[in-house]
């Protein structure tokens, strides 16, 4: 610390760019080490990034907290939130000298704080002070040699009083892992425990609604699972086709949204922390105007007028039904096996086709094949569907299970038994000629990415790196590629969208080497390559990813990264 203080004082009044001299070495503070990842070039540039590294044992933590993924994620998330509170209490203003991002209710792998090889790594933004373009050494020394040790002491050191909260974080993750392991064997794709609080305080809040009706499983779907030595009762949603119905404002979409967000573990006290869903689950809906490149839509869209084939379909602006068909098929290709659909956010002509219209037009004048025609064979192929249907009554005849939401209470209207006849539908006679649906085959990663390679380059001759950034909250830019991620609701915040962008940048830059000896086979799918990279990040964090510590980011699932990849297009078109 003394060496850093002296170095800063020696820079007083010098040109602002001289701050970069601080990045030439690591600075030892005894219990932790401070390192500059990025030093801003002037007072108005994006803030500098400072990495603090400390051994778990030095900060007082038992070795078990670095022993496995659940322990590391539990402690990382707990400390992330505590350090964030400390920073906000110290610097509550908008132009704070030190910034540490806040987190939503999800427990995610975040590059701002992760545990790797028995070491805590915390990355903070620091606005280095300057007067005009001259260094203000006294203020800089205060931030770096006084505030930083205080934040480490208050935010990162072990305190015995925090042990119960840390253990609760870990228990949520351990129980989730054990319940996930039981779902398949019990023939389930999701589980909602009794006592879960599904409603949120408002449409703009992730806080649980005070006084909300706690969830209670209907007797027909009630199951009891054993997790971490205790029995947990709740509603098990069987594999196959499940319809959630009921009147408006009675909790249909609230239940579906809770399942959507349950693809990630939630912090204790969120109300949804015990909900578990197939970890490949994706919400599918309409996405007017999305780009589609080389996707086989023939399962849902016959050849278009003029003889245009839909087996290799591309467009820069898909229609509502076409976009939803592409979303579902690409989700299957990405490895998703459970699909969450709300009729309110779907194209009607994708979901159903009226019997009278079908009789009038026939199939030869309607290229669209509705989901009602395909869903039985998709379910037979191992796909699971959970649909909210308050008006599309055709799905009631196709469902294996029907859940009625009434005043936020779940009731079971029907559970199809294994010995009962095949699903029947009022449109079955007209749909008999429709061929069986086949799950899409995954496109090889290298071949799919190859046309995009030339657009992965710096924006100007003076830039050395390809930039990843967000325009607004959801338009992801990677060099000269863009992808609209606004409808990918399982990317829960800006950090995850940036994480997907940097993961894809890494995948794109290494696409050529993926066919080299000893690397990923050329036949690997987009999701397969993404999964391998996700596994690395889960182990060591983002530190080995090029530019992996340059921005706040968190880790998406491989299925989400693949879905972003399918939306990439040349920004100049």
Secondary structure, DSSP 8 states (H G I E B T S, - for coil): -HHHHHHHHTTTTSBGGGGGGGGGS-EE-SS-EEEEEE--SSTTSS-EEEEEEEETTTTT--GGGGTSHHHHHHHHHHHHHHHHHHHHHH--STT-SEE-----SB---BTTEEEETTEEEEEEEE---EETTEE-HHHHHHIIIIIHHHHHHHHTS--GGGHHHHHHHHHHHHHHHHHHHHHTTTTEEEEEETT----BSSTT--SB-TT-------GGGEEEEEETTEEEEEEEEESSEEEEEESTTSSHHHHHHHHHHTTS-B-TTSS-TT-EE-TT-EE----TT--EEEE--TTTB--BTTTB-STTEEESS--HHHHHHHHHHHHHHTT--EEEEEGGGS-HHHH---HHHHHHHTTTT--B--HHHHHHHHHHTT-EEEEE-SS-THHHHH-SEEEEEETTEEEEEEE--TTS-----TTHHHHTTS---------BHHHHHHTTGGG-S-SSTT--S--EEEETTTEEEETTEEEE-TT-TTS-SHHHHHHHHHHHHHHHHTTGGGGSTTS--TT-BHHHHHHHHHHHHHHHTTTTSTTTTSS--B---HHHHHHHHHH-EETT-
